[in-house]
């Protein structure tokens, strides 16, 4: 008898989505000190709860355009929108340079064919379930 065979571990897409969501939400928890409702963490938590509904209501492209128009730095809601957009990029696996407007997330979604657009929408909605759950359980936000 030979060596026992090892079985390769198979990871499902849902498991990968869950691991990615946990890592990214935990990064938000670590990097942002203010746990106030109107701080970046609190605003990001709220956006996570609302994002899937916005995608289903307005569509992925219009939702991303809305977030793009609201993003910024300096904390609070603008920074939360920026973080959310970066997380969507990571879900879709886009390697996008922020300094090239033509290569932006929104432009990639706008240029997608109908079938690609539907695929991107499904991917984001499938993965966002975990972001929504972890935003509630991992982020500490004061009321």
N, C-alpha and C positions, 0 to 999 in steps of 0.2 A: 504494500500500500504506500502510496506516495504522500506528499505533503497535502494537508487539508487545503481546500480551495477557499480563497477569500471572495466574498461577494461584494461587488462594487456598490457603494451607497448611491442610491438614486434619490435626487432631490427634485421635488415637484416645483412648478412655477409658483404655486401658492406658498410653499415653504420659503422660496427665495424672496418673494414679495414681503412676507412676514419679517424675515431677517433684515431686509433692506429698510423697511418701515421702522422697525425697532431701533436700528442703528441711527437712522436720520433723526428720529424724534428724540432719542437719547442725546444726540449732539445738540439739539436745540435746548434741551434741559441743561446741559453742561455749559454751553456758551453764553447763555443769557441769564443774568443774575436776577433781574426783577421778575418776581412772580405775581405782580399785580395784574388784575384783569385787563387794564389798558396798556400794559407793557407788551413787549414782543411775544413772550410766551403765551400770555393770555389771548392776544389777538390771533396768534398762530393756531392756538387750540380752537378758537371760534371758527376760523377759516376752515380748519379740518372738518368740523362738524357740518359746515355749509357747502363745502366744495362740490361734493357729489350731486347734491340737489341742483346746484347751479349748472353743472355739466348736463344733467338730464333735462333741465328746463330750457337753457339757452344754447346748449351745444358746447363742445370742447373749444372750438375756435373763439367763440364770443366770450366764453368764460376766461380763457387765457388772455384775450385782448383786454378784458376788464382788469384782471390782475396785473397785467403789464402796465396799464395806465395808472395803477395805484402804487406800484412798487417804488422803493427808495431805500435810503439808509437813515440812520439816526434813531432807530428804535421804533417801537409801536407798530401801528398798522402798515405803514409803507415797507418796513423791514420784514414783517410777517408775509406780505405778498411776495417779496423777493425770495424769501426762503421757500415758500410754497412752489413758486415757479422752478426753482432749482431742483426741488424734489420731484416735480413732474418730469423734468429733463432726465433725471436719474432713473425713474420708472421706465421711461421709453428708451433708455440707453443712448440718448443723443449726446454726442461729444460736440458741444457748441461753444464757440468762443464768444464771450459777452461783448467784446469790443467790435465785432463784425455784425452790424445790424441785419445784413442779408442772411446771415447764418443763424439767426435767432430762432428760438423755439416757436414763436408765433408764426414766423415765416415758413418754417418747415411744415407746420400743421396746415397753413393756408395753401401751400404748394402740393399737398398730398392728394393723391387720387381719391375717389369716393371710397374705394375698398380700404385703402390705407388709413383714411380718416376714421372709418368705422372701427378698424383694428386698433388704432391709437386710443379712441374713445373707450373701447372695451377694456384695453389694457389698464388705462388709468383708473377706470371705475372698479375693476377687479382688485387692483392693488390698494386703492384708496380706503377700502374697508379696514385695512390694518392701520393705516395712518390715523383714521378716525378713532379707532379703539385705543391705540397707544397714546394719542394726544390726550385722551381722557385719563388714562391710567399712569402714564409716565411723567407728564408735565405737572409740576406743582404750581398751582395758580391760586392766589388768595382771592376770596370773594369781596 
